[in-house]
Amino acid sequence: MSESSRDSATGAGWDAAQQGSYAKLLPLRQKRKVFWLAPRTLWAARNGVLAGWFGDPTARTRSRWVAQRRAAGAPEDKVMRGTEAERFSFMVLGDTGEGGDPQYAVVPGFLKAGEGTDFAIVASDVIYPVGSADDYPDKFFRPYRDYPAPIYAIPGNHDWYEDLGAFMRVFCGDASPPAPEPRPLGRAWLRSLLWHRPSPTDGRRLTEAMRSRSAPGQRVVQPGPYWAIDTGTVRIIGIDTGLLGTLDAEQGAWLREVSRGPRPKILVTGSPLYVDGELRPCPIDGGGTVDDLVRDPDHRYVMAVGGNIHNYQRYPVRVGGRTIQYVVCGGGGAFTHPTHTIPPVRVAGLTERDFRCYPLRGDSLAFYSGLYGRRLRLRRLLGLSEAEAGAVVAERLGVTPVRAPGTTVRVTRRARIVATLLGTGRRPRKYARSRSLTRGFYAQVFPPGSATYSPPFFKSFLRLDVSPEAIRLRCHAATGGLAQELDPPVEDEVVIPLR
């Protein structure tokens, strides 16, 4: 087994001897990279802002899509029949579809680690920036054409920026959107004037692209944007949290129904419930939260995994006499959200000893310090080596460095200043105000979505091996290096008992 970032700097990809083969997979006519602060991108992705200002129409649109699928013969309970085997394996990757080097760097390792798996799930944001049908050929079908099993998906907020039309066409077989609602004068009418919609010519290449994943073993038709899969051992439930990260009442009632019963369950959601050291329980219209349902002992949830945040995090939370694994899995292909801004974990009785993340906080700080050092032409001032970054993070958190440096590293005043500028988490309470100020400054001056990346990419994906006794979860890394492609490192592993 290859070294991971917890073992060595080489395992993290800092000094990869040879670049991976992923560049050969990239389209010859590669489109313009997604630049998240470009006015054109911001304007195209305006629907999330409009929904917050003038009311969110997602629930009504989703309800019409679901009704249309039901009329077409989709099962009323939205439960699909997966493998009947008691032992099987599947893959999970989230926030995939940016289309550039970071996404394609994941593909070789994903195919390698995914050998013999029964299906895969994309957890949130299949396509960036606005879920356009024109982007599916190069951001979904091309990268995953050689994965031989079905791929299920739940939409993220970016898939909703064009009212989910392309997503429904690809994953649910719906070629035409439902009829729009009448819009009387008022907030909804004003919102409709500004609302982003797909181009009339959108998706001309989509039919041809879909043939690249048309083998009998690859085809699947979902009953809608939210669904459940029954297997011989567990029930996997995927929910659609829409534009604003909430559940509508109709979907909430369905979730309560499919959560019942003694069968062990895994939740897949576009909005993770524990993330960045905080609980975000996901409200349900009409009352209650998604986390209430996950914690209910009668529902027997053993894991809740969500995308949207572009890294890996795991929180083993004790609930009563059992442990639920709350996982963030958003490292499938978009820019990497930093982990060095995550404050010391003090949530749900957990400590730093219980918490896992990838990239390691030190690697995250070293990566971002180098990135902004190059951008601002201040490498000598801002750039930190991976050893320096690991040492200053350990000092800030009051812990031992996860990866022991090869030589003694002294934490300098410059390193502390750079860590502060880039929002490195401090200890709680005593530094709460200063941490809030520095993280706010970081978000304004150094927004992570403005970054363009080169290896190491610090991407990740999951493989889950299920048996009647337990689920074995492994988080694999994709750095962009050839060694990590050939033998994807295991950054985290845990066995989840089912009995």
NUNU-242803 format. One record per residue (C-alpha): z, x, y. Coordinates in Angstrom, 2 decimals, decimal comma. Each point is the difference from the previous one (the first is absolute). Example, Ala and Ser with C-alpha at 12.3 -4.5 7.8 and 13.67 -1.06 7.14 Angstrom:
# residues 2
pz_px_py
7,80_12,30_-4,50
-0,66_1,37_3,44
END
This chain:
# residues 499
pz_px_py
0,00_0,00_0,00
-0,94_1,35_3,43
2,62_0,83_2,62
0,89_-2,64_2,55
0,99_0,35_3,64
3,62_-0,06_-1,12
-0,65_3,18_-2,01
-2,04_2,21_2,32
-2,14_0,24_3,13
-2,99_0,51_-2,30
0,80_-3,29_-1,74
0,05_-1,67_3,41
-3,52_1,28_0,65
0,85_2,37_2,86
-1,79_2,95_-1,50
-2,48_-1,70_-2,33
-2,25_2,65_-1,52
-3,02_-2,29_-0,12
-0,97_-3,25_1,67
-0,44_-2,96_-2,29
-3,27_-1,51_-1,11
0,54_-3,22_1,94
-2,47_1,03_2,73
-2,83_-0,50_-2,51
0,93_-3,69_-0,23
-0,29_-0,70_3,72
-3,02_-2,03_1,13
-2,87_2,12_1,29
-0,34_-2,25_3,03
3,68_0,04_0,83
0,94_-2,44_2,75
1,96_0,88_3,10
3,63_0,71_-0,86
2,58_-2,58_0,97
1,63_1,10_3,25
2,86_-2,39_0,48
0,43_0,40_3,74
-3,69_-0,43_0,83
-0,54_-3,04_2,28
-2,62_-1,37_-2,38
2,44_0,13_-2,96
2,86_-1,51_1,98
-2,20_-2,85_1,23
-1,34_-0,74_-3,49
3,58_-0,12_-1,36
1,28_-2,32_2,72
0,74_-2,99_-2,23
3,49_1,23_-0,88
0,92_0,14_3,69
-1,59_-3,39_0,67
1,93_-1,56_-2,89
3,24_1,28_1,50
-0,87_-1,34_3,48
-1,65_-3,34_-0,74
1,25_-0,93_-3,46
-1,03_1,19_-3,45
-2,75_-2,09_-1,66
0,18_1,98_-3,26
1,99_-2,59_-1,97
-2,52_-2,79_0,68
-2,96_2,26_-0,75
1,62_1,18_-3,22
0,74_-3,57_-1,05
-3,66_-0,93_0,45
-1,09_3,03_-2,05
2,43_-0,95_-2,79
-1,19_-3,62_0,02
-3,58_1,19_-0,22
0,84_2,20_-3,01
1,86_-2,87_-1,65
-3,02_-2,27_0,45
-2,12_2,70_-1,65
2,20_-0,10_-3,11
2,65_2,65_0,64
3,26_-0,68_-1,88
2,50_-2,10_1,92
2,86_2,41_-0,70
-2,16_3,02_1,00
1,14_1,84_-3,13
-2,54_2,27_-1,67
0,27_1,02_-3,62
0,09_3,78_-0,26
0,43_2,10_-3,09
2,04_-1,61_-2,77
1,13_3,42_-1,23
3,71_0,75_0,29
-0,86_3,61_0,87
-2,50_0,62_2,76
-0,53_2,01_3,18
-1,30_-0,68_3,48
-0,54_1,75_3,32
1,10_-0,92_3,52
-1,36_1,46_3,23
0,28_-1,36_3,50
-1,72_0,21_3,38
-3,13_1,55_-1,40
-3,05_-0,81_2,03
-0,39_2,45_2,86
-3,10_1,44_-1,65
0,35_3,69_0,89
1,35_3,13_-1,65
3,58_-1,27_-0,48
-1,18_-3,01_-2,01
-2,51_1,90_-2,12
2,51_2,82_-0,63
2,08_-2,54_-1,96
-2,83_-1,04_-2,31
-0,23_2,92_-2,49
3,74_0,02_-0,67
0,11_-3,79_-0,14
-2,72_-0,02_-2,67
1,71_2,79_-1,92
3,49_-1,52_0,06
-1,48_-3,47_-0,54
-1,65_0,83_-3,34
0,88_-2,67_-2,55
1,50_-2,43_2,52
-0,74_-3,72_-0,29
-0,47_-0,85_3,68
0,77_1,09_3,55
1,42_-1,76_3,06
-0,74_0,75_3,66
3,13_-0,87_1,96
-1,11_-0,79_3,57
-2,84_0,98_2,35
-2,94_0,40_-2,34
-2,31_0,66_2,97
0,56_1,52_3,46
-0,21_-0,69_2,86
-0,76_-3,76_-0,16
-0,83_-0,84_-3,63
-3,73_-0,19_0,66
-2,40_-0,72_-2,87
-2,23_2,79_1,31
2,78_2,48_-0,84
0,52_-1,01_-3,64
-2,93_2,01_-1,45
1,35_3,39_1,12
3,72_-0,80_0,22
0,51_-1,90_-3,27
-2,94_-0,14_-2,37
-1,14_3,61_0,31
3,41_1,69_-0,40
1,18_-2,18_-2,91
-3,28_-0,61_-1,81
1,06_2,26_-2,93
3,34_-1,68_-0,59
-0,84_-1,99_-3,15
2,63_-2,76_0,20
0,50_-2,98_2,37
1,38_0,54_3,51
2,11_-2,77_1,52
1,01_-0,02_3,66
2,19_-1,65_2,56
-1,15_0,03_3,63
1,70_1,87_2,80
-0,05_-0,82_3,68
-3,24_1,98_0,51
-1,77_-2,09_-2,66
0,95_-3,06_2,04
-1,61_1,23_3,24
-3,21_-1,79_-1,04
1,79_-3,04_-1,47
-0,13_1,46_-3,54
-3,66_-0,91_-0,57
-1,08_3,30_-1,59
3,17_0,26_-2,11
-0,54_-3,50_-1,42
-3,63_0,75_-0,75
0,79_3,23_-1,88
3,17_-0,95_-1,88
-0,18_-3,79_-0,27
-3,74_-0,77_-0,21
-0,08_-2,08_3,19
-3,17_0,66_1,95
0,55_-2,41_2,90
3,07_-0,51_2,19
1,64_-3,42_0,25
-0,89_-2,19_2,97
1,97_0,92_3,14
2,62_-2,34_1,40
-0,66_-1,92_3,21
1,51_1,78_2,99
1,36_-2,27_2,72
0,68_1,44_3,43
3,12_2,13_0,01
1,23_3,29_-1,40
-2,07_-0,35_-3,18
-3,16_-0,62_2,04
0,67_3,07_2,15
0,67_2,07_-3,13
-3,26_-1,17_-1,54
-1,96_1,22_3,03
1,28_3,55_-0,53
0,22_0,01_-3,81
-1,92_2,73_-1,82
-2,41_-1,32_-2,64
-2,49_1,69_-2,32
-3,53_0,68_1,11
-2,64_-2,47_-1,25
-1,71_2,92_-1,79
3,22_1,32_-1,55
-0,22_0,90_-3,69
-3,72_0,54_-0,54
0,71_2,90_-2,39
2,88_-1,70_-1,76
-1,90_-1,73_-2,83
-1,65_3,27_-1,02
3,30_1,88_0,23
1,78_-2,51_-2,25
-2,31_0,97_-2,85
1,76_3,38_-0,17
3,09_-1,76_-1,37
-1,70_-2,70_-2,04
0,73_1,16_-3,57
1,77_-2,66_-2,10
3,21_2,05_-0,07
0,06_0,34_3,79
-0,62_-3,58_1,04
2,81_-2,29_1,09
0,18_-3,10_2,20
3,33_-0,66_1,71
1,20_-3,56_0,68
0,64_0,91_3,65
1,59_2,57_2,28
3,34_-0,44_-1,81
0,34_-0,21_-3,76
2,01_0,87_-3,11
-0,99_1,91_-3,15
1,72_-0,78_-3,30
0,11_2,77_-2,58
1,69_0,31_-3,36
3,09_1,50_1,66
0,25_-0,69_3,75
-1,35_-2,31_2,70
-1,55_1,76_3,00
-0,03_-2,07_3,20
-2,14_0,87_3,03
0,70_-1,63_3,39
-2,06_-0,09_3,19
2,06_0,70_3,15
-2,92_-0,56_2,36
-0,29_1,33_3,53
3,65_0,07_0,98
1,82_0,84_-3,23
1,41_-3,45_-0,84
-0,50_-2,69_-2,65
-1,13_-3,54_0,83
1,88_-2,95_-1,49
-2,75_-0,86_-2,51
-0,08_3,51_-1,45
3,80_0,16_0,11
0,28_-3,12_-2,15
-2,47_1,51_-2,47
1,97_3,28_-0,09
3,23_-1,86_-0,79
-1,76_-1,77_-2,87
-1,64_3,05_-1,61
3,21_2,03_0,40
1,93_-2,26_-2,35
0,68_0,84_-3,60
1,45_2,90_-2,01
-3,13_2,14_-0,17
0,49_3,34_1,90
-2,02_0,06_3,22
-1,63_2,45_2,40
-0,81_-1,02_3,55
-2,99_1,50_1,84
-0,06_-0,67_3,73
-1,88_1,11_3,09
3,29_0,41_1,90
2,62_2,14_-1,79
3,53_-1,35_-0,03
1,81_3,32_0,40
-1,75_2,56_2,19
0,98_2,86_2,32
3,67_-0,47_-0,86
0,07_-3,71_0,92
-0,09_-3,35_-1,74
-2,89_-2,22_1,11
0,54_-3,11_-2,14
-3,24_-1,85_0,93
0,80_-3,49_1,32
-1,49_-3,11_-1,56
-0,98_-2,86_2,31
2,49_-2,81_-0,48
2,90_2,25_-1,00
1,03_2,85_-2,24
-1,62_3,36_-0,60
-2,05_1,70_-2,68
2,88_2,38_-0,63
2,29_-2,97_-0,75
-2,33_-0,91_-2,87
-0,22_3,60_-1,21
3,80_0,35_-0,09
0,61_-3,30_-1,83
1,20_1,07_-3,49
-1,65_-3,02_-1,61
-3,43_1,33_1,07
0,43_3,41_-1,69
-1,94_2,12_2,47
0,21_3,67_-0,93
-2,30_1,44_2,67
-1,55_-0,89_3,38
-2,86_2,22_1,17
-1,79_-0,30_3,33
-2,69_1,70_2,05
-0,62_0,04_3,77
2,03_3,20_0,63
-2,18_2,97_-0,93
2,34_2,10_-2,12
2,25_-0,31_-3,06
3,65_-1,07_0,11
2,39_-1,23_-2,71
3,36_-1,75_0,42
1,97_-0,76_-3,23
2,16_-2,88_1,28
2,93_-1,30_-2,04
0,09_-3,80_-0,04
2,87_-1,40_-2,02
-0,02_1,87_-3,29
-3,64_1,08_0,13
-2,26_2,34_1,97
-3,18_-1,15_1,75
-2,50_2,72_0,91
-1,41_-0,61_3,48
-3,10_2,13_0,46
-2,39_0,75_2,85
-3,43_0,88_-1,35
-2,43_0,36_2,91
-1,39_3,48_-0,55
-3,34_-1,01_-1,52
-2,41_1,20_2,66
0,84_-0,64_3,65
1,69_2,43_2,39
3,49_1,02_-1,14
2,96_-1,50_1,79
2,68_2,65_0,60
3,13_0,09_-2,12
1,87_2,45_2,23
0,76_-2,87_2,42
1,95_-1,88_-2,72
3,69_0,29_0,94
2,64_0,92_-2,60
0,05_-2,82_-2,53
3,11_-2,17_0,35
-1,14_-3,41_-1,21
1,09_-2,28_-2,87
2,57_2,56_-1,12
-2,66_2,69_-0,44
0,19_3,59_1,22
-2,48_2,85_0,31
0,79_0,92_-3,60
-1,42_-3,34_-1,20
-3,05_-0,11_2,29
-3,44_1,46_-0,83
-3,02_0,41_2,23
-3,37_1,75_0,05
-0,97_2,01_1,92
3,35_1,74_0,21
1,39_-0,21_3,52
-0,41_3,76_0,50
-3,66_-0,11_-1,02
-0,55_-2,98_2,29
1,50_1,87_2,97
-1,98_3,17_-0,77
-3,21_-2,00_-0,31
0,45_-1,86_3,28
1,20_3,06_1,92
-3,12_1,86_-1,11
-2,22_-2,96_0,81
1,25_-0,43_3,54
0,19_3,76_0,51
-3,74_0,14_-0,67
-0,78_-3,07_2,07
1,96_1,15_3,02
-0,94_3,67_-0,50
3,67_0,88_-0,24
0,14_1,27_-3,56
2,50_2,76_0,70
2,33_-2,40_1,75
-0,28_-3,12_-2,17
-1,12_1,27_-3,40
2,74_0,31_-2,65
-0,47_1,54_-3,42
0,87_-2,19_-2,96
3,13_2,10_-0,58
1,14_-0,28_3,65
-0,63_-3,74_-0,01
1,88_-0,50_-3,26
2,98_1,93_1,35
0,25_-1,86_3,31
-0,35_-3,38_-1,76
2,80_0,93_-2,39
2,17_0,98_2,97
-0,73_-3,27_1,81
0,79_-2,10_-3,07
2,98_2,10_-1,09
-1,45_0,55_-3,50
-1,23_2,88_-2,16
-3,77_0,63_0,28
-1,87_-1,86_-2,73
-2,25_2,99_-0,66
1,82_3,31_0,19
-1,87_2,47_2,25
-1,10_3,31_-1,49
1,95_1,95_2,62
2,88_-0,71_2,33
-1,20_-2,08_2,96
1,85_-0,02_3,30
-0,18_-3,22_1,99
-1,02_1,02_3,52
0,44_-1,83_3,27
-3,79_-0,46_0,18
0,01_-1,69_-3,42
2,73_-2,37_1,13
-1,92_-0,89_3,17
-3,20_-0,67_-1,95
1,91_-2,15_-2,49
1,43_-2,04_2,88
-3,38_-0,43_1,67
-1,53_-1,23_-3,24
2,77_-2,52_-0,68
1,75_1,63_-2,95
2,79_-2,31_-1,19
3,54_0,89_1,05
3,29_-0,94_-1,54
0,98_-3,65_0,59
2,42_-1,39_2,61
0,80_3,15_1,92
-3,64_0,60_0,84
-1,25_-3,59_-0,15
-0,95_-0,21_3,69
-1,73_3,38_0,15
-1,82_-0,71_-3,26
-1,29_-3,28_1,44
-1,19_1,77_3,15
-1,74_2,84_-1,83
-1,65_-2,32_-2,50
-1,20_-2,16_2,88
-1,41_3,05_1,78
-1,67_1,09_-3,23
-1,62_-3,42_-0,45
-1,37_0,04_3,55
-1,21_3,59_0,23
-0,77_0,89_-3,61
-1,12_-3,22_-1,71
-0,71_0,85_-3,66
-3,04_-2,26_-0,15
-1,82_2,24_2,46
-0,12_2,88_-2,46
-3,00_1,45_-1,80
0,95_1,77_-3,18
-0,85_2,98_-2,15
1,70_1,07_-3,25
2,71_-0,23_-1,12
-0,35_-3,77_0,33
3,32_-1,02_-1,62
-1,50_-3,15_-1,54
1,51_-1,79_-2,98
-0,40_-2,73_-2,60
2,04_-1,47_-2,86
-0,40_-0,25_-3,75
2,25_-2,46_-1,85
0,34_0,08_-3,79
1,56_-3,19_-1,34
1,72_-0,56_-3,33
2,39_-2,74_-1,20
2,89_2,35_0,73
-0,87_1,49_3,40
-2,51_0,77_2,73
-0,71_3,64_0,71
-1,05_0,46_3,63
-1,65_3,22_1,14
-1,15_0,81_3,53
-2,93_2,43_-0,10
-1,13_2,13_2,93
-3,48_0,71_1,34
-0,13_2,99_2,34
-3,73_0,76_0,17
0,44_3,15_-2,12
-1,89_0,49_-3,26
3,12_0,81_-2,04
1,58_-3,31_0,99
-3,21_-1,87_-0,84
-0,13_1,41_-3,52
3,69_-0,65_-0,67
1,44_-2,45_2,58
3,60_1,08_0,72
2,82_-2,43_-0,67
1,99_-0,25_3,23
2,47_-2,59_-1,27
0,78_-1,61_-3,32
2,45_-2,68_-1,04
0,53_-2,15_-3,10
0,78_-3,66_0,72
1,76_-1,72_-2,92
-1,13_-3,48_-0,97
2,77_-0,77_-2,49
END
